[in-house]
Structures are given as C-alpha cells and as structure tokens.
C-alpha cells in the first residue's frame, strides 16, 4: 500500500518536472546529447576549467564514473565507453587523487 503511494507520488513528480513526459528512448537520447556536449567541452583539457582541478571536476567525475564504472548497460554507457576524452579526463582526476592532493 505505502509502496504504491510512493510510486504514484514519484511518477507525478517526474511528470511535472518534465522528464516523465518522455519515453525511455527519448530520455536516453537527451542523455547522450548531454554527454556529447560535455565531451566537446572537455576536449583537450586536463580539467574542466583548465590546468587546475576545481569543484566542477568533482561533479563531472562523479557522474562519468557512475556511467563508465558501473556494470549497467545503457546508451549512455555505450557512448561514454567509446570516448577517449572521457577516459583521459577520468584518468587525470584519478591521478590527482592518487597523489594525495585531497
């Protein structure tokens, strides 16, 4: 009973937020388009804002790692797995963390 109420409330919230008005394929397509923009933004940069790591990098890295390193297949993972830019970017962040800069 409670689970159904929560599910209905979540569906309604998602619908009113806007994303719930799209099909699953459309949602994935929007996500892939966002990844393409991010990939273009990160191209040839060590970090998101240049040569120094920023809080933006922690956010971007967290999202990318959840796509790249989690074993859940999706169009987002398919796109990100093919991106040398995303792989290099994540390696730069990992290297920074491994050097005890935190």
Secondary structure as UniProt FT lines:
FT   HELIX           2..17
FT   HELIX           19..21
FT   HELIX           24..42
FT   TURN            43..44
FT   TURN            48..49
FT   HELIX           55..68
FT   HELIX           75..81
FT   HELIX           84..98
FT   TURN            99..100
//
